[in-house]
């Protein structure tokens, strides 16, 4: 399993951190378009860094943030049950600790 996804589908794990999934209510076309925008913004950040252009780099970071918010990966959570957001937390410090311990054990 490349990046395990929590049983509730809210997060995936990369390098021991939870990262919020895109809002599953987005249509495939909208999600795909937003993902393309995100990747384009990330390329713009990289190009601006290489060109040592802080103004363009800042604009690129804003575009990344805008795309991630539109995808539901940042900003207000997309679920409605009142559960807190554990984005960027280590699973062992969250209610996902037991799940992650089992997943980690099975990947060894």
Buried (B, 14 or more C-beta within 10 A) or exposed (E): EEEBEBEEEBBBBEEEBBBBBBBEEBEEEBBEBBBEBBEEBBEBBEEBEEEEEEEBBEBBBEBBBBBBEBBBBBBEBBBEEEEEBBBEBBBEEBEBEEBBEEBBEEEE
